Amino acid sequence: MASLKKRNGTYYAQYYIAGRQKRITLQTDNYQIAKAKLSEITSALIQGTESPLPTKTPTSQALSNYIHHMQAAKTPGSVQRDVRILRMVFGPICPEIPAYKFPQEHRQYISAAYFEQITTAQLTEYISANVRKFGLAPRTANRFREVLNRLFNWSMKQGGIKMPCDRNPVASVERYRQKASNIRFLTLNQISEQLDALEGFPQYQAMAAVYIYAGLRREEALWLQMEDIDLSAAKYGMLRIRAETVNGEYWQPKTAKNRAVPISSSLRAYLDNYCPRPSRGGWYFPSPRGLRYNPENFSSDYAHIQKKIGLKWTCLDFRHTFGSQLAMKGESLYKISTLMGNSPEICRTHYAALIPEALGDCVEFGYPKNIRQQQHSIG
C-alpha cells in the first residue's frame, strides 16, 4: 500500500489515495527511521485515518486562518488585543496582522517558514528574551503564552495542522510565577482631591465620577448613550451597560453580559451638574469632535489633563477604587463582582485582603471564656 523511495539521500513515502499518487518526505536519511514512519503511514491508511506525519503549512497561512476564526467567534476588542500580541511575536507576515511601528530594538520575531517548524525552545527563548531585555512582567509573559497556546490548540484541533509528535509546543513552555496582585485605589480624601481638581473640566470630572462611583471599565463609559442613563430608576438613577449597535458598529461589555449599576447620591450630584454636548450618535461622553470617543484618544487626552493638574490616577485606578471602597465598607464580593461585571474569583483576588474587619465576627464559635468558667463553678 505504501513504499519507500529515496532521492538525494532523503527517504520519501509513496502511496495512493483514491487512485491518486501521494509522495511525502520523511525528513530522514536513516533507513530504520524511514521504515518506522512508513509503518505508521501504512497503519493510518488501513484504518482510514489521516497521515500521522506533520503537515507543512506556511506560517502566514496558519495565522490568517486563526485570525479569521477569532473575528467570527470573538469580540472586536478581544481580537485586537490578541492580534497585537501575535504581531509582536511574528511580525506583519500576513494581511490580517498589520505593520506596527516598534522601536528598532523590539523587532525580534519568531521566524519560521512553516508553522510546524516552530519549537518549544524558540517560544521559550522569545518570551524569556523579552523578560530579560524589556522587563516584561510575569503576568504579561504569561499572557503571551496564553495567546500562543490558543493559536496552536485551535490550529491542531480545527485548523487541519498536524504538529510533530502531535504535540503543542507551547504546552511545555513554563509559566512565570506571578506576584500577588497589587492594585492602586484612591482614599476618600484622594477622591475629593481628584474630582475637585477637575472642576474646570466638566466632562472629564463627570467621567472620573462615573469611573469612581460606578466602577465602569474605560470603554463602557465611552459607549454610554443618553438613553443608558436612567435618572428616574431606583433611588438616584441607573447606568445601563449593554450591547449596542451604533452606525453599523457593534459593541458589547467585556464579559458579554449586560448589567445595570445603581447611581449613588455622590455620583448623582456630579451628573446633575453635567450637561452633555450634542453629538452624532447621542453619546453621553462624546469626543471633542462630537463623535464616539476613541479609547486611545481619550486616554491620551485625559493623561494630558492629569499632568496639567498634577495628578497621576488612571481609569483603572478609579475602577479599583469602586471595588476597594465597597469591600472596605463590608459589601460581599458577590455583590461587588455583580456591579463591576467581573467573576467573584477576580474580585476575590483584588479585594479580599481589604475586608479583614468585615470577617471579624465569622471566626467566633463556642462559649466565651467567662461563661465557661461560670458553668464550671456551678457544676
Kinemage of the C-alpha trace (Angstrom):
@kinemage 1
@onewidth
@group {chain A} dominant
@subgroup {mainchain}
@vectorlist {calphas} color= white
{ca met a 1} P 0.000 0.000 0.000
{ca ala a 2} L 2.922 2.315 0.694
{ca ser a 3} L 6.561 2.109 -0.338
{ca leu a 4} L 9.848 3.847 0.357
{ca lys a 5} L 11.632 5.959 -2.206
{ca lys a 6} L 14.997 7.626 -1.829
{ca arg a 7} L 16.041 10.791 -3.595
{ca asn a 8} L 19.170 12.855 -2.991
{ca gly a 9} L 19.815 10.901 0.188
{ca thr a 10} L 16.342 11.569 1.717
{ca tyr a 11} L 13.620 8.963 2.082
{ca tyr a 12} L 10.068 9.567 0.825
{ca ala a 13} L 6.855 7.610 1.343
{ca gln a 14} L 4.826 6.914 -1.781
{ca tyr a 15} L 1.211 5.726 -1.603
{ca tyr a 16} L -2.141 6.106 -3.345
{ca ile a 17} L -5.410 7.655 -2.106
{ca ala a 18} L -8.495 7.362 -4.331
{ca gly a 19} L -6.254 6.383 -7.221
{ca arg a 20} L -4.063 9.483 -6.872
{ca gln a 21} L -0.393 9.136 -6.079
{ca lys a 22} L 0.925 10.876 -2.952
{ca arg a 23} L 4.581 11.360 -2.108
{ca ile a 24} L 5.717 12.990 1.137
{ca thr a 25} L 9.156 13.451 2.582
{ca leu a 26} L 10.045 11.508 5.728
{ca gln a 27} L 12.766 14.079 6.541
{ca thr a 28} L 15.423 11.442 7.260
{ca asp a 29} L 18.246 9.629 5.535
{ca asn a 30} L 18.172 6.743 8.048
{ca tyr a 31} L 16.571 3.599 6.665
{ca gln a 32} L 15.329 2.273 10.027
{ca ile a 33} L 13.659 5.591 10.921
{ca ala a 34} L 12.131 5.844 7.454
{ca lys a 35} L 10.825 2.287 7.743
{ca ala a 36} L 9.197 3.066 11.117
{ca lys a 37} L 7.498 6.171 9.697
{ca leu a 38} L 6.325 4.193 6.686
{ca ser a 39} L 4.759 1.654 9.047
{ca glu a 40} L 2.803 4.476 10.762
{ca ile a 41} L 1.565 5.746 7.412
{ca thr a 42} L 0.515 2.239 6.314
{ca ser a 43} L -1.374 1.710 9.584
{ca ala a 44} L -3.169 5.047 9.175
{ca leu a 45} L -4.156 4.213 5.588
{ca ile a 46} L -5.563 0.825 6.648
{ca gln a 47} L -7.635 2.479 9.391
{ca gly a 48} L -8.773 5.206 7.014
{ca thr a 49} L -7.361 7.992 9.182
{ca glu a 50} L -5.101 10.885 8.277
{ca ser a 51} L -1.364 10.520 7.887
{ca pro a 52} L 0.399 10.735 11.281
{ca leu a 53} L 3.205 12.778 9.756
{ca pro a 54} L 3.385 16.553 10.303
{ca thr a 55} L 1.716 18.793 7.762
{ca lys a 56} L 3.561 21.627 6.023
{ca thr a 57} L 1.671 24.898 6.398
{ca pro a 58} L 3.138 28.358 5.705
{ca thr a 59} L 3.185 30.302 8.970
{ca ser a 60} L 1.387 33.253 7.373
{ca gln a 61} L -1.468 30.969 6.268
{ca ala a 62} L -1.819 29.388 9.713
{ca leu a 63} L -2.014 32.838 11.332
{ca ser a 64} L -4.542 34.116 8.766
{ca asn a 65} L -6.782 31.097 9.349
{ca tyr a 66} L -6.689 31.582 13.117
{ca ile a 67} L -7.400 35.311 12.939
{ca his a 68} L -10.373 34.691 10.628
{ca his a 69} L -11.676 32.235 13.231
{ca met a 70} L -11.262 34.813 16.020
{ca gln a 71} L -13.028 37.511 14.007
{ca ala a 72} L -16.046 35.229 13.694
{ca ala a 73} L -16.063 33.960 17.270
{ca lys a 74} L -14.773 36.796 19.487
{ca thr a 75} L -15.481 40.460 20.111
{ca pro a 76} L -13.527 43.055 18.072
{ca gly a 77} L -11.755 44.303 21.187
{ca ser a 78} L -10.642 40.805 22.148
{ca val a 79} L -9.417 40.121 18.610
{ca gln a 80} L -7.477 43.397 18.598
{ca arg a 81} L -5.725 42.542 21.870
{ca asp a 82} L -4.710 39.070 20.657
{ca val a 83} L -3.585 40.319 17.246
{ca arg a 84} L -1.373 42.892 18.938
{ca ile a 85} L 0.488 40.093 20.709
{ca leu a 86} L 0.666 37.962 17.563
{ca arg a 87} L 2.250 40.791 15.576
{ca met a 88} L 4.773 41.327 18.363
{ca val a 89} L 5.686 37.636 18.147
{ca phe a 90} L 5.561 37.025 14.396
{ca gly a 91} L 5.718 40.484 12.830
{ca pro a 92} L 3.474 41.658 9.955
{ca ile a 93} L 3.686 38.452 7.909
{ca cys a 94} L 0.070 38.313 6.733
{ca pro a 95} L -2.587 40.907 5.765
{ca glu a 96} L -4.567 40.239 8.952
{ca ile a 97} L -1.590 41.306 11.088
{ca pro a 98} L -0.917 44.982 10.294
{ca ala a 99} L 2.521 46.531 10.486
{ca tyr a 100} L 3.405 48.016 13.842
{ca lys a 101} L 5.956 50.774 14.382
{ca phe a 102} L 8.060 49.201 17.094
{ca pro a 103} L 11.356 50.785 18.129
{ca gln a 104} L 14.250 49.068 16.373
{ca glu a 105} L 15.197 47.035 19.439
{ca his a 106} L 11.698 45.497 19.608
{ca arg a 107} L 11.875 43.989 16.147
{ca gln a 108} L 12.668 40.461 17.252
{ca tyr a 109} L 10.262 37.993 15.725
{ca ile a 110} L 9.927 34.226 15.655
{ca ser a 111} L 10.789 33.350 12.086
{ca ala a 112} L 9.723 30.016 10.629
{ca ala a 113} L 8.692 29.466 7.029
{ca tyr a 114} L 6.334 26.701 8.116
{ca phe a 115} L 4.138 26.693 11.192
{ca glu a 116} L 5.104 23.099 12.037
{ca gln a 117} L 8.765 24.146 12.405
{ca ile a 118} L 8.094 26.316 15.484
{ca thr a 119} L 9.538 24.646 18.580
{ca thr a 120} L 9.196 24.920 22.338
{ca ala a 121} L 12.779 26.167 22.527
{ca gln a 122} L 12.030 29.055 20.133
{ca leu a 123} L 8.938 30.136 22.050
{ca thr a 124} L 10.667 29.867 25.439
{ca glu a 125} L 13.650 31.898 24.261
{ca tyr a 126} L 11.438 34.573 22.684
{ca ile a 127} L 9.418 35.153 25.877
{ca ser a 128} L 12.426 34.962 28.223
{ca ala a 129} L 14.395 37.375 25.990
{ca asn a 130} L 11.584 39.925 26.295
{ca val a 131} L 11.506 39.422 30.060
{ca arg a 132} L 15.270 39.977 30.300
{ca lys a 133} L 15.635 42.832 27.823
{ca phe a 134} L 12.441 44.825 28.339
{ca gly a 135} L 11.437 43.870 31.872
{ca leu a 136} L 8.257 42.113 30.759
{ca ala a 137} L 6.115 41.473 33.852
{ca pro a 138} L 5.331 37.808 34.715
{ca arg a 139} L 1.643 38.448 34.091
{ca thr a 140} L 2.375 39.852 30.611
{ca ala a 141} L 4.750 36.981 29.826
{ca asn a 142} L 2.001 34.514 30.774
{ca arg a 143} L -0.399 36.460 28.579
{ca phe a 144} L 1.926 35.886 25.603
{ca arg a 145} L 1.976 32.184 26.455
{ca glu a 146} L -1.827 32.090 26.751
{ca val a 147} L -2.403 33.689 23.324
{ca leu a 148} L 0.132 31.408 21.635
{ca asn a 149} L -1.331 28.345 23.327
{ca arg a 150} L -4.783 29.162 21.955
{ca leu a 151} L -3.281 29.662 18.487
{ca phe a 152} L -1.633 26.237 18.426
{ca asn a 153} L -4.565 24.450 20.095
{ca trp a 154} L -7.039 25.765 17.526
{ca ser a 155} L -4.671 25.103 14.616
{ca met a 156} L -4.199 21.479 15.690
{ca lys a 157} L -7.821 20.714 16.609
{ca gln a 158} L -9.721 22.699 13.980
{ca gly a 159} L -7.186 24.187 11.574
{ca gly a 160} L -6.044 20.928 9.998
{ca ile a 161} L -2.445 21.301 11.169
{ca lys a 162} L -0.539 18.303 12.473
{ca met a 163} L 2.495 19.214 14.577
{ca pro a 164} L 5.491 16.882 15.060
{ca cys a 165} L 4.570 14.099 17.506
{ca asp a 166} L 1.110 15.725 17.631
{ca arg a 167} L 2.286 17.993 20.464
{ca asn a 168} L 1.520 21.639 21.104
{ca pro a 169} L 4.952 23.288 21.544
{ca val a 170} L 3.503 25.919 23.898
{ca ala a 171} L 2.359 23.248 26.379
{ca ser a 172} L 5.949 22.736 27.540
{ca val a 173} L 6.698 26.455 27.926
{ca glu a 174} L 6.766 27.088 31.677
{ca arg a 175} L 4.539 29.739 33.185
{ca tyr a 176} L 6.109 32.579 35.124
{ca arg a 177} L 5.250 32.854 38.777
{ca gln a 178} L 3.086 35.916 39.299
{ca lys a 179} L 3.275 38.060 42.383
{ca ala a 180} L 0.227 38.799 44.473
{ca ser a 181} L -1.984 41.379 42.806
{ca asn a 182} L -1.054 44.889 43.938
{ca ile a 183} L -3.822 47.283 42.951
{ca arg a 184} L -3.944 51.070 43.359
{ca phe a 185} L -7.039 52.855 44.600
{ca leu a 186} L -7.971 56.243 45.976
{ca thr a 187} L -8.818 57.013 49.571
{ca leu a 188} L -11.884 59.141 50.313
{ca asn a 189} L -9.699 62.245 50.655
{ca gln a 190} L -7.941 61.467 47.359
{ca ile a 191} L -11.316 61.045 45.626
{ca ser a 192} L -12.282 64.561 46.714
{ca glu a 193} L -8.888 65.906 45.646
{ca gln a 194} L -9.171 64.289 42.194
{ca leu a 195} L -12.701 65.456 41.463
{ca asp a 196} L -12.120 68.957 42.832
{ca ala a 197} L -9.037 69.299 40.613
{ca leu a 198} L -11.204 68.601 37.555
{ca glu a 199} L -13.590 71.449 38.361
{ca gly a 200} L -12.533 73.323 35.237
{ca phe a 201} L -13.093 70.280 33.004
{ca pro a 202} L -16.802 69.415 33.444
{ca gln a 203} L -16.945 66.399 31.094
{ca tyr a 204} L -13.775 64.816 32.456
{ca gln a 205} L -14.954 65.474 36.003
{ca ala a 206} L -18.237 63.679 35.287
{ca met a 207} L -16.376 60.826 33.602
{ca ala a 208} L -13.999 60.441 36.550
{ca ala a 209} L -17.009 60.401 38.887
{ca val a 210} L -18.616 57.624 36.817
{ca tyr a 211} L -15.440 55.534 36.912
{ca ile a 212} L -15.002 56.078 40.661
{ca tyr a 213} L -18.592 55.767 41.879
{ca ala a 214} L -19.860 53.151 39.384
{ca gly a 215} L -16.709 51.108 38.669
{ca leu a 216} L -17.097 51.112 34.883
{ca arg a 217} L -14.379 49.965 32.523
{ca arg a 218} L -12.865 52.609 30.270
{ca glu a 219} L -14.803 51.639 27.126
{ca glu a 220} L -18.060 51.053 28.991
{ca ala a 221} L -18.287 54.758 29.809
{ca leu a 222} L -17.314 55.747 26.273
{ca trp a 223} L -20.188 53.654 24.851
{ca leu a 224} L -22.835 55.192 27.125
{ca gln a 225} L -25.647 56.867 25.193
{ca met a 226} L -28.208 59.293 26.548
{ca glu a 227} L -30.817 56.544 26.982
{ca asp a 228} L -28.369 54.429 29.006
{ca ile a 229} L -28.509 56.924 31.885
{ca asp a 230} L -31.894 56.426 33.525
{ca leu a 231} L -32.198 59.072 36.240
{ca ser a 232} L -35.764 58.041 37.075
{ca ala a 233} L -34.911 54.446 38.049
{ca ala a 234} L -34.153 53.251 41.592
{ca lys a 235} L -33.423 55.964 44.166
{ca tyr a 236} L -30.927 58.142 42.299
{ca gly a 237} L -30.936 56.504 38.876
{ca met a 238} L -29.301 53.646 36.982
{ca leu a 239} L -26.470 53.219 34.471
{ca arg a 240} L -27.254 50.511 31.935
{ca ile a 241} L -24.209 48.777 30.435
{ca arg a 242} L -25.454 46.792 27.450
{ca ala a 243} L -24.573 45.591 23.975
{ca glu a 244} L -25.267 48.163 21.272
{ca thr a 245} L -25.047 48.639 17.538
{ca val a 246} L -24.474 52.264 16.519
{ca asn a 247} L -23.920 53.334 12.914
{ca gly a 248} L -23.305 49.714 11.951
{ca glu a 249} L -20.675 49.197 14.675
{ca tyr a 250} L -21.396 46.548 17.287
{ca trp a 251} L -20.087 46.626 20.850
{ca gln a 252} L -20.728 44.555 23.953
{ca pro a 253} L -19.320 44.513 27.505
{ca lys a 254} L -16.084 42.589 28.015
{ca thr a 255} L -17.822 39.600 29.617
{ca ala a 256} L -20.627 39.655 27.013
{ca lys a 257} L -23.167 40.238 29.815
{ca asn a 258} L -25.379 43.292 30.178
{ca arg a 259} L -25.703 44.800 33.641
{ca ala a 260} L -27.174 47.763 35.487
{ca val a 261} L -25.268 49.811 38.075
{ca pro a 262} L -27.235 51.960 40.555
{ca ile a 263} L -26.256 55.620 40.666
{ca ser a 264} L -25.208 56.709 44.154
{ca ser a 265} L -26.081 60.064 45.699
{ca ser a 266} L -22.440 61.147 45.279
{ca leu a 267} L -22.419 60.288 41.580
{ca arg a 268} L -25.865 61.835 41.021
{ca ala a 269} L -24.552 65.207 42.223
{ca tyr a 270} L -21.887 65.225 39.511
{ca leu a 271} L -24.266 64.011 36.791
{ca asp a 272} L -26.765 66.749 37.680
{ca asn a 273} L -24.047 69.359 37.147
{ca tyr a 274} L -23.008 67.886 33.800
{ca cys a 275} L -24.659 68.818 30.519
{ca pro a 276} L -23.705 66.532 27.592
{ca arg a 277} L -22.784 68.275 24.349
{ca pro a 278} L -24.737 67.419 21.166
{ca ser a 279} L -23.156 64.553 19.242
{ca arg a 280} L -23.743 62.270 16.290
{ca gly a 281} L -24.947 59.086 17.962
{ca gly a 282} L -26.326 60.557 21.171
{ca trp a 283} L -23.166 59.837 23.181
{ca tyr a 284} L -23.233 60.792 26.827
{ca phe a 285} L -19.482 61.468 26.821
{ca pro a 286} L -18.691 62.475 23.197
{ca ser a 287} L -15.265 63.235 21.785
{ca pro a 288} L -14.263 66.876 21.155
{ca arg a 289} L -15.454 66.363 17.553
{ca gly a 290} L -18.927 65.215 18.656
{ca leu a 291} L -18.315 61.535 17.841
{ca arg a 292} L -17.860 58.408 19.934
{ca tyr a 293} L -14.672 58.907 21.933
{ca asn a 294} L -11.918 56.578 20.730
{ca pro a 295} L -10.483 54.813 23.827
{ca glu a 296} L -6.846 55.535 22.976
{ca asn a 297} L -7.596 59.188 22.182
{ca phe a 298} L -9.496 59.547 25.432
{ca ser a 299} L -6.634 58.043 27.459
{ca ser a 300} L -4.192 60.415 25.797
{ca asp a 301} L -6.418 63.476 26.380
{ca tyr a 302} L -7.141 62.516 29.963
{ca ala a 303} L -3.448 61.836 30.742
{ca his a 304} L -2.656 65.318 29.405
{ca ile a 305} L -5.227 66.869 31.758
{ca gln a 306} L -3.985 64.823 34.722
{ca lys a 307} L -0.458 66.032 34.052
{ca lys a 308} L -1.743 69.591 33.881
{ca ile a 309} L -3.406 69.337 37.310
{ca gly a 310} L -0.514 67.381 38.823
{ca leu a 311} L -2.233 64.006 39.395
{ca lys a 312} L -1.456 60.542 38.037
{ca trp a 313} L -4.526 58.388 38.722
{ca thr a 314} L -5.855 56.356 35.780
{ca cys a 315} L -9.251 54.932 34.790
{ca leu a 316} L -8.153 51.522 36.106
{ca asp a 317} L -7.279 53.104 39.470
{ca phe a 318} L -10.761 54.659 39.554
{ca arg a 319} L -12.385 51.293 38.809
{ca his a 320} L -10.339 49.637 41.566
{ca thr a 321} L -11.393 52.459 43.894
{ca phe a 322} L -15.039 51.476 43.432
{ca gly a 323} L -14.365 47.809 44.275
{ca ser a 324} L -11.945 48.597 47.096
{ca gln a 325} L -14.185 51.122 48.851
{ca leu a 326} L -17.146 48.736 48.696
{ca ala a 327} L -15.005 45.895 50.079
{ca met a 328} L -13.771 48.045 52.978
{ca lys a 329} L -17.380 49.069 53.601
{ca gly a 330} L -18.184 45.383 54.150
{ca glu a 331} L -20.110 44.559 50.964
{ca ser a 332} L -19.905 40.951 49.782
{ca leu a 333} L -17.540 40.037 46.976
{ca tyr a 334} L -20.508 38.551 45.123
{ca lys a 335} L -22.301 41.915 45.113
{ca ile a 336} L -19.123 43.733 44.084
{ca ser a 337} L -18.489 41.314 41.226
{ca thr a 338} L -22.075 41.706 40.012
{ca leu a 339} L -21.846 45.503 39.998
{ca met a 340} L -18.436 45.500 38.278
{ca gly a 341} L -19.220 42.804 35.710
{ca asn a 342} L -16.417 40.544 36.962
{ca ser a 343} L -16.344 36.994 38.255
{ca pro a 344} L -16.334 36.569 42.061
{ca glu a 345} L -12.902 34.923 41.741
{ca ile a 346} L -11.357 38.011 40.134
{ca cys a 347} L -12.882 40.247 42.802
{ca arg a 348} L -11.576 37.901 45.487
{ca thr a 349} L -8.080 38.222 44.010
{ca his a 350} L -8.224 42.017 44.062
{ca tyr a 351} L -10.300 42.924 47.088
{ca ala a 352} L -10.445 40.028 49.612
{ca ala a 353} L -7.465 41.395 51.546
{ca leu a 354} L -9.339 44.666 52.111
{ca ile a 355} L -12.151 43.167 54.178
{ca pro a 356} L -10.479 41.565 57.241
{ca glu a 357} L -12.544 43.718 59.585
{ca ala a 358} L -15.766 42.591 57.916
{ca leu a 359} L -14.799 38.960 58.583
{ca gly a 360} L -14.095 39.535 62.257
{ca asp a 361} L -17.385 38.085 63.527
{ca cys a 362} L -17.061 34.994 61.324
{ca val a 363} L -14.356 33.361 63.479
{ca glu a 364} L -16.332 33.283 66.716
{ca phe a 365} L -17.823 29.987 67.922
{ca gly a 366} L -18.266 28.207 71.279
{ca tyr a 367} L -18.804 29.886 74.625
{ca pro a 368} L -16.895 32.954 75.796
{ca lys a 369} L -14.271 32.152 78.420
{ca asn a 370} L -16.125 33.814 81.343
{ca ile a 371} L -19.290 31.796 80.548
{ca arg a 372} L -17.310 28.503 80.589
{ca gln a 373} L -15.761 29.423 83.934
{ca gln a 374} L -19.195 30.295 85.339
{ca gln a 375} L -20.684 26.964 84.180
{ca his a 376} L -17.701 25.067 85.642
{ca ser a 377} L -18.153 26.713 89.063
{ca ile a 378} L -21.894 25.912 89.044
{ca gly a 379} L -21.169 22.289 88.123
